[in-house]
Amino acid sequence: MVSKGRRNFLKVKCLDCDNEQIIFSRAASDVKCIICGKTIVKSRGGKAKIMAHIDKVLN
């Protein structure tokens, strides 16, 4: 059996404008808030660095 690991979608809230977005926990590129443009996810080649408040982990 192959383990699928910890790959989740996350519902996050921007720290600047409180906009909520759904992002992938292992994003391959930086993600910006669609409202204010602040970087909320920085890609690190594996698990991304989340720079926003995580509201919920979606499966």
PyRosetta script that sets phi, psi and omega in degrees:
from pyrosetta import init, pose_from_sequence

init()
pose = pose_from_sequence("MVSKGRRNFLKVKCLDCDNEQIIFSRAASDVKCIICGKTIVKSRGGKAKIMAHIDKVLN")
pose.set_psi(1, 140.0)
pose.set_omega(1, -179.9)
pose.set_phi(2, -101.3)
pose.set_psi(2, 128.4)
pose.set_omega(2, 178.0)
pose.set_phi(3, -77.5)
pose.set_psi(3, 133.7)
pose.set_omega(3, -179.9)
pose.set_phi(4, -85.7)
pose.set_psi(4, -6.4)
pose.set_omega(4, 175.3)
pose.set_phi(5, 73.7)
pose.set_psi(5, -163.9)
pose.set_omega(5, -177.3)
pose.set_phi(6, -104.3)
pose.set_psi(6, 72.5)
pose.set_omega(6, 176.5)
pose.set_phi(7, -110.2)
pose.set_psi(7, 108.6)
pose.set_omega(7, -175.3)
pose.set_phi(8, -131.2)
pose.set_psi(8, 156.2)
pose.set_omega(8, 167.7)
pose.set_phi(9, -92.9)
pose.set_psi(9, 143.8)
pose.set_omega(9, -177.6)
pose.set_phi(10, -125.0)
pose.set_psi(10, 139.3)
pose.set_omega(10, 171.8)
pose.set_phi(11, -95.1)
pose.set_psi(11, 115.6)
pose.set_omega(11, -176.2)
pose.set_phi(12, -119.3)
pose.set_psi(12, 158.4)
pose.set_omega(12, 178.8)
pose.set_phi(13, -121.6)
pose.set_psi(13, 127.2)
pose.set_omega(13, 178.1)
pose.set_phi(14, -60.8)
pose.set_psi(14, 136.8)
pose.set_omega(14, -179.2)
pose.set_phi(15, -74.7)
pose.set_psi(15, -20.6)
pose.set_omega(15, -178.5)
pose.set_phi(16, -89.6)
pose.set_psi(16, -45.6)
pose.set_omega(16, -172.0)
pose.set_phi(17, -120.1)
pose.set_psi(17, 2.8)
pose.set_omega(17, 179.0)
pose.set_phi(18, 63.9)
pose.set_psi(18, 15.9)
pose.set_omega(18, 174.8)
pose.set_phi(19, -69.1)
pose.set_psi(19, 138.9)
pose.set_omega(19, 178.0)
pose.set_phi(20, -101.8)
pose.set_psi(20, 135.2)
pose.set_omega(20, 178.0)
pose.set_phi(21, -137.3)
pose.set_psi(21, 157.1)
pose.set_omega(21, 173.8)
pose.set_phi(22, -105.9)
pose.set_psi(22, 126.5)
pose.set_omega(22, -177.7)
pose.set_phi(23, -128.8)
pose.set_psi(23, 165.8)
pose.set_omega(23, 177.2)
pose.set_phi(24, -95.6)
pose.set_psi(24, 136.2)
pose.set_omega(24, -175.3)
pose.set_phi(25, -67.0)
pose.set_psi(25, -18.8)
pose.set_omega(25, 178.3)
pose.set_phi(26, -119.9)
pose.set_psi(26, 52.9)
pose.set_omega(26, -177.9)
pose.set_phi(27, -60.6)
pose.set_psi(27, 137.2)
pose.set_omega(27, -178.5)
pose.set_phi(28, -85.8)
pose.set_psi(28, -11.0)
pose.set_omega(28, 178.1)
pose.set_phi(29, -143.8)
pose.set_psi(29, 163.9)
pose.set_omega(29, 178.6)
pose.set_phi(30, -64.1)
pose.set_psi(30, 145.9)
pose.set_omega(30, 179.3)
pose.set_phi(31, -121.2)
pose.set_psi(31, 132.8)
pose.set_omega(31, 178.4)
pose.set_phi(32, -109.1)
pose.set_psi(32, 152.5)
pose.set_omega(32, 174.3)
pose.set_phi(33, -62.4)
pose.set_psi(33, 133.6)
pose.set_omega(33, -177.8)
pose.set_phi(34, -75.6)
pose.set_psi(34, -11.7)
pose.set_omega(34, 179.1)
pose.set_phi(35, -95.1)
pose.set_psi(35, -56.8)
pose.set_omega(35, -173.7)
pose.set_phi(36, -103.4)
pose.set_psi(36, -14.2)
pose.set_omega(36, 177.2)
pose.set_phi(37, 88.0)
pose.set_psi(37, 1.3)
pose.set_omega(37, 179.1)
pose.set_phi(38, -69.9)
pose.set_psi(38, 141.1)
pose.set_omega(38, 177.0)
pose.set_phi(39, -70.2)
pose.set_psi(39, 122.2)
pose.set_omega(39, -179.6)
pose.set_phi(40, -109.6)
pose.set_psi(40, -15.2)
pose.set_omega(40, 177.3)
pose.set_phi(41, -140.1)
pose.set_psi(41, 129.6)
pose.set_omega(41, 174.9)
pose.set_phi(42, -113.4)
pose.set_psi(42, 126.8)
pose.set_omega(42, 179.0)
pose.set_phi(43, -71.5)
pose.set_psi(43, 139.8)
pose.set_omega(43, 178.2)
pose.set_phi(44, -131.5)
pose.set_psi(44, 20.0)
pose.set_omega(44, 178.0)
pose.set_phi(45, 80.3)
pose.set_psi(45, 3.6)
pose.set_omega(45, 179.3)
pose.set_phi(46, -160.7)
pose.set_psi(46, -120.1)
pose.set_omega(46, 176.1)
pose.set_phi(47, -71.5)
pose.set_psi(47, 126.4)
pose.set_omega(47, -176.1)
pose.set_phi(48, -73.6)
pose.set_psi(48, 154.8)
pose.set_omega(48, 174.8)
pose.set_phi(49, -88.0)
pose.set_psi(49, 116.9)
pose.set_omega(49, -178.5)
pose.set_phi(50, -88.9)
pose.set_psi(50, 121.6)
pose.set_omega(50, -178.4)
pose.set_phi(51, -114.5)
pose.set_psi(51, 42.9)
pose.set_omega(51, 179.7)
pose.set_phi(52, -148.6)
pose.set_psi(52, 170.5)
pose.set_omega(52, 178.4)
pose.set_phi(53, -80.7)
pose.set_psi(53, 126.0)
pose.set_omega(53, 178.1)
pose.set_phi(54, -85.7)
pose.set_psi(54, 114.6)
pose.set_omega(54, 179.3)
pose.set_phi(55, -84.4)
pose.set_psi(55, -40.7)
pose.set_omega(55, -172.2)
pose.set_phi(56, -157.4)
pose.set_psi(56, 143.0)
pose.set_omega(56, 172.7)
pose.set_phi(57, -97.8)
pose.set_psi(57, 122.1)
pose.set_omega(57, -178.5)
pose.set_phi(58, -101.1)
pose.set_psi(58, 139.0)
pose.set_omega(58, 179.1)
pose.set_phi(59, -101.5)
pose.dump_pdb("model.pdb")
